[in-house]
């Protein structure tokens, strides 16, 4: 009889215990890091789907996330007073894991209105987005008539909790 009560006590104690490990979303972490910027684009030829930036995204936020891209020149490659438009900027998945339950937007295009564009996955995550690499790609027409100078557009990204 005495052994039976010990077993019952241990069983009840075990049922009341919770895991020592936190759930994947207990301490939400959202990060986006610029991994690559391109300084050797060929503007003397037509550019189609050319990578202009690469970002790595990590998020374990149960509310999901969205990215806000800031274009320092409003989506223009610029040198002095000369500039041309970065057309059809689009976000393309390269590798990594977008949280289960999240789906990239149906339209991957981003429009830098007033220098800001937003990319929003949809759905509800059930696990973390892990080392998800996304590329910003763009098109341009042949700019050989304007080629003197270093044309510059700085694209940065920030991550925001929630969809």
C-alpha positions as CSV (number, residue, x, y, z in Angstrom):
1,X,0.0,0.0,0.0
2,X,2.8,2.3,0.8
3,X,4.4,2.0,-2.6
4,X,1.1,2.7,-4.3
5,X,0.7,6.1,-2.6
6,X,4.2,7.1,-3.7
7,X,3.4,6.3,-7.3
8,X,0.2,8.2,-7.1
9,X,2.0,11.2,-5.6
10,X,4.7,11.1,-8.3
11,X,2.0,10.8,-11.0
12,X,0.1,13.8,-9.7
13,X,3.3,15.8,-9.4
14,X,4.2,14.9,-13.0
15,X,0.8,15.9,-14.3
16,X,1.1,19.4,-12.8
17,X,4.5,20.1,-14.3
18,X,5.0,22.1,-17.4
19,X,7.8,22.0,-19.9
20,X,11.0,23.8,-19.0
21,X,11.5,24.8,-22.7
22,X,9.6,27.8,-24.0
23,X,7.2,27.5,-26.9
24,X,8.6,28.8,-30.3
25,X,6.7,32.1,-29.8
26,X,7.3,32.8,-26.1
27,X,9.9,35.5,-26.7
28,X,9.1,37.0,-30.2
29,X,12.1,37.9,-32.2
30,X,11.8,39.7,-35.5
31,X,14.9,40.5,-37.5
32,X,15.8,41.4,-41.1
33,X,19.4,41.8,-42.2
34,X,20.7,43.2,-45.4
35,X,22.9,40.5,-46.7
36,X,23.9,41.8,-50.1
37,X,23.8,45.0,-52.1
38,X,25.0,45.2,-55.7
39,X,27.5,47.8,-56.8
40,X,28.2,46.4,-60.3
41,X,25.0,46.6,-62.2
42,X,25.3,47.0,-66.0
43,X,23.1,50.0,-66.8
44,X,24.5,50.2,-70.4
45,X,22.2,47.3,-71.2
46,X,18.6,46.4,-70.5
47,X,18.2,44.9,-67.1
48,X,15.5,42.3,-66.5
49,X,14.9,40.7,-63.1
50,X,18.3,41.8,-61.8
51,X,19.0,41.4,-58.1
52,X,19.6,44.8,-56.5
53,X,19.4,43.7,-52.8
54,X,19.2,40.5,-50.7
55,X,17.8,40.3,-47.1
56,X,17.6,37.5,-44.5
57,X,14.4,37.4,-42.4
58,X,14.0,35.6,-39.0
59,X,10.7,35.8,-37.1
60,X,9.1,33.6,-34.4
61,X,6.3,36.1,-33.8
62,X,2.9,34.4,-33.5
63,X,1.3,37.6,-35.0
64,X,3.3,37.2,-38.1
65,X,5.3,40.0,-39.7
66,X,5.6,42.3,-42.6
67,X,8.6,44.1,-44.2
68,X,8.9,47.8,-44.9
69,X,11.4,48.7,-47.6
70,X,12.8,52.2,-47.7
71,X,14.2,53.5,-51.0
72,X,16.5,56.5,-50.3
73,X,15.9,57.9,-53.8
74,X,12.3,56.8,-54.1
75,X,13.0,54.0,-56.5
76,X,15.4,55.9,-58.8
77,X,19.0,55.2,-59.6
78,X,20.5,58.7,-59.3
79,X,23.8,60.5,-59.7
80,X,23.7,64.3,-59.3
81,X,20.7,65.6,-61.3
82,X,20.6,62.5,-63.6
83,X,18.4,59.6,-62.7
84,X,16.4,56.7,-64.1
85,X,13.6,54.5,-62.7
86,X,14.1,51.2,-61.1
87,X,11.0,49.5,-62.7
88,X,9.0,46.5,-61.6
89,X,10.7,46.0,-58.2
90,X,9.7,42.6,-57.0
91,X,10.4,40.4,-53.9
92,X,11.5,36.9,-54.8
93,X,12.1,34.1,-52.3
94,X,15.6,32.6,-52.6
95,X,15.9,30.0,-49.8
96,X,15.1,29.3,-46.2
97,X,11.8,28.7,-44.4
98,X,8.8,31.0,-44.4
99,X,6.8,30.1,-41.3
100,X,4.3,27.3,-41.8
101,X,0.9,28.9,-42.4
102,X,2.4,32.0,-44.0
103,X,2.2,32.6,-47.8
104,X,4.0,35.2,-49.8
105,X,1.8,37.9,-51.3
106,X,0.0,36.9,-54.5
107,X,1.5,39.9,-56.2
108,X,5.3,40.0,-55.3
109,X,5.7,43.5,-56.8
110,X,6.5,46.3,-54.4
111,X,5.9,50.0,-55.3
112,X,8.1,52.5,-53.6
113,X,5.4,55.2,-53.1
114,X,7.1,58.2,-51.4
115,X,10.2,56.0,-51.0
116,X,8.4,53.3,-49.0
117,X,7.1,49.9,-50.0
118,X,5.5,47.1,-48.0
119,X,5.7,43.3,-48.4
120,X,3.1,41.3,-46.5
121,X,2.9,37.5,-46.2
122,X,-0.6,36.3,-45.4
123,X,-1.8,33.7,-43.0
124,X,-1.0,32.7,-39.4
125,X,2.3,31.2,-38.6
126,X,2.5,28.0,-36.6
127,X,6.3,27.9,-36.5
128,X,9.2,30.3,-37.1
129,X,10.4,31.9,-40.3
130,X,14.1,30.8,-40.3
131,X,16.9,32.2,-42.4
132,X,14.4,33.2,-45.1
133,X,16.4,34.9,-47.9
134,X,14.5,37.2,-50.2
135,X,15.8,39.2,-53.1
136,X,14.6,42.5,-54.4
137,X,14.9,42.3,-58.2
138,X,14.2,45.1,-60.7
139,X,14.2,46.0,-64.4
140,X,15.6,49.0,-66.2
141,X,15.9,50.2,-69.8
142,X,19.3,50.8,-71.6
143,X,20.8,53.9,-69.9
144,X,24.0,54.1,-72.0
145,X,23.2,57.7,-72.9
146,X,23.4,58.7,-69.2
147,X,26.3,56.5,-68.1
148,X,28.8,59.1,-66.6
149,X,28.8,58.7,-62.8
150,X,28.0,56.3,-60.0
151,X,24.2,55.8,-59.9
152,X,22.9,55.2,-56.4
153,X,19.8,53.8,-54.7
154,X,19.9,52.6,-51.1
155,X,17.3,50.0,-50.1
156,X,16.9,49.2,-46.4
157,X,14.3,47.0,-44.8
158,X,12.7,46.9,-41.4
159,X,10.5,44.2,-39.9
160,X,7.2,44.9,-38.2
161,X,5.2,42.6,-35.9
162,X,1.8,41.6,-37.3
163,X,0.4,41.2,-40.8
